[in-house]
Amino acid sequence: MNDVLVLTEAGLHCPAGGFHIDPWQGVDRALITHAHADHARAGSRTYLAADRGLPLLRARLPADATIDTLRYGERRRVGDVDVSFHPAGHVLGSAQIRIGHRGRVIVVSGDYKLAPDPSCWRRVWNFARVSSQEA
């Protein structure tokens, strides 16, 4: 794919950040785009997601899951990359994950919606040289 994101048996992995995005199996650190079952799976040691999706993640994941959150647009350094979550407009708390590494920007979106939906924030377009989107 590129040197920032690689595909592994567990799914999309960011070696420089030490995390997976919507992993298919348990990993050390999982960044979650939204709480649907095909994106948020039990078994990871820690989770990071958009704060608006926390109630849904709490309902989906085990009670003892360690879930940390960021507000939309808030940046956090994870390993050697900067990550932030931005509205995807898919469901409540859905997010695109923006990854900044050595001057490059990559945006990963699990699912998104183009039509307005009163249940969630409208998608914010993030421009990047590389964009990974579920089809």
PLY file of the C-alpha trace (Angstrom):
ply
format ascii 1.0
element vertex 135
property float x
property float y
property float z
element edge 134
property int vertex1
property int vertex2
end_header
0.00 0.00 0.00
2.64 2.53 1.15
5.23 2.88 3.91
2.81 4.42 6.44
0.06 1.80 6.20
0.59 -1.88 5.48
-1.86 -4.74 5.21
-1.28 -7.53 7.75
-3.20 -10.61 8.89
-4.87 -8.39 11.49
-5.79 -5.73 8.93
-4.53 -2.22 8.15
-1.45 -1.49 10.29
0.54 1.70 10.89
4.00 0.55 12.04
5.18 4.10 12.83
2.17 4.60 15.10
2.03 1.09 16.51
-1.69 0.70 15.80
-4.20 -1.01 13.52
-7.30 0.62 12.05
-10.53 -1.41 12.45
-8.51 -4.62 12.97
-9.95 -8.01 12.07
-8.57 -9.60 15.24
-7.25 -8.52 18.62
-4.21 -6.22 18.52
-2.31 -4.09 21.02
-3.86 -0.77 19.93
-6.93 -0.39 17.70
-8.14 2.87 16.17
-11.83 2.51 15.36
-13.72 4.36 12.61
-17.18 3.47 13.98
-19.06 0.99 16.16
-20.49 -1.37 13.53
-19.51 -5.02 14.07
-17.35 -5.19 10.95
-15.18 -2.34 12.28
-15.22 -2.57 16.09
-14.28 -6.04 17.30
-13.52 -7.30 20.79
-10.07 -8.59 21.72
-7.75 -5.59 21.44
-5.80 -4.33 24.45
-6.74 -0.65 23.91
-9.03 1.32 21.61
-9.02 4.91 20.37
-12.10 6.40 18.68
-14.12 9.58 18.21
-15.79 10.62 21.47
-19.27 10.75 19.90
-19.08 7.01 19.24
-18.20 6.04 22.82
-21.74 5.04 23.93
-22.08 2.70 20.94
-18.60 1.23 21.47
-19.38 0.64 25.16
-22.49 -1.29 24.11
-20.60 -3.34 21.50
-17.30 -4.11 23.26
-16.77 -5.98 26.55
-17.41 -3.97 29.74
-13.72 -4.05 30.66
-12.50 -2.72 27.27
-10.05 0.19 27.55
-11.45 2.87 25.24
-9.91 6.33 24.90
-11.49 9.04 22.76
-10.70 12.24 20.92
-13.05 15.05 19.93
-13.48 15.58 16.18
-10.45 17.54 14.97
-8.39 16.98 18.12
-4.87 15.72 17.37
-2.86 13.21 19.32
0.65 11.91 18.84
0.57 8.11 18.68
4.03 6.67 18.28
5.68 8.68 15.49
2.46 9.87 13.80
-0.21 12.48 14.47
-3.78 11.17 14.37
-7.12 12.93 14.43
-10.73 11.88 13.87
-13.10 13.77 11.51
-16.82 13.26 10.80
-17.64 10.58 8.22
-21.41 11.15 8.20
-22.13 7.41 8.28
-23.57 6.77 11.77
-23.38 8.41 15.17
-19.70 8.75 16.08
-18.37 7.59 12.71
-15.03 9.05 11.72
-12.37 9.30 9.11
-8.93 8.90 10.64
-6.30 11.39 9.50
-2.70 10.21 9.86
0.19 12.65 9.51
3.70 11.25 9.18
6.86 13.04 7.97
4.95 15.62 5.96
2.55 13.09 4.41
-1.16 12.88 5.14
-3.25 9.74 4.77
-6.98 9.56 5.50
-8.74 6.28 6.24
-12.52 6.11 6.22
-14.35 2.94 7.20
-17.74 3.94 5.79
-19.25 7.32 4.99
-22.43 8.86 3.71
-22.78 11.74 1.28
-26.45 12.52 1.95
-27.36 14.52 5.07
-28.39 12.39 8.05
-29.83 14.00 11.21
-28.37 11.19 13.37
-24.75 12.19 12.79
-22.38 14.97 11.80
-22.07 15.56 8.06
-18.90 14.26 6.43
-15.95 16.64 6.44
-13.76 16.29 3.37
-10.13 15.69 4.25
-7.73 16.07 1.41
-4.73 13.80 1.36
-2.35 12.33 -1.15
-3.50 8.87 -0.07
-7.06 8.04 0.93
-8.27 4.59 1.94
-12.02 4.04 1.83
-14.17 0.97 2.23
-16.15 0.13 -0.87
0 1
1 2
2 3
3 4
4 5
5 6
6 7
7 8
8 9
9 10
10 11
11 12
12 13
13 14
14 15
15 16
16 17
17 18
18 19
19 20
20 21
21 22
22 23
23 24
24 25
25 26
26 27
27 28
28 29
29 30
30 31
31 32
32 33
33 34
34 35
35 36
36 37
37 38
38 39
39 40
40 41
41 42
42 43
43 44
44 45
45 46
46 47
47 48
48 49
49 50
50 51
51 52
52 53
53 54
54 55
55 56
56 57
57 58
58 59
59 60
60 61
61 62
62 63
63 64
64 65
65 66
66 67
67 68
68 69
69 70
70 71
71 72
72 73
73 74
74 75
75 76
76 77
77 78
78 79
79 80
80 81
81 82
82 83
83 84
84 85
85 86
86 87
87 88
88 89
89 90
90 91
91 92
92 93
93 94
94 95
95 96
96 97
97 98
98 99
99 100
100 101
101 102
102 103
103 104
104 105
105 106
106 107
107 108
108 109
109 110
110 111
111 112
112 113
113 114
114 115
115 116
116 117
117 118
118 119
119 120
120 121
121 122
122 123
123 124
124 125
125 126
126 127
127 128
128 129
129 130
130 131
131 132
132 133
133 134
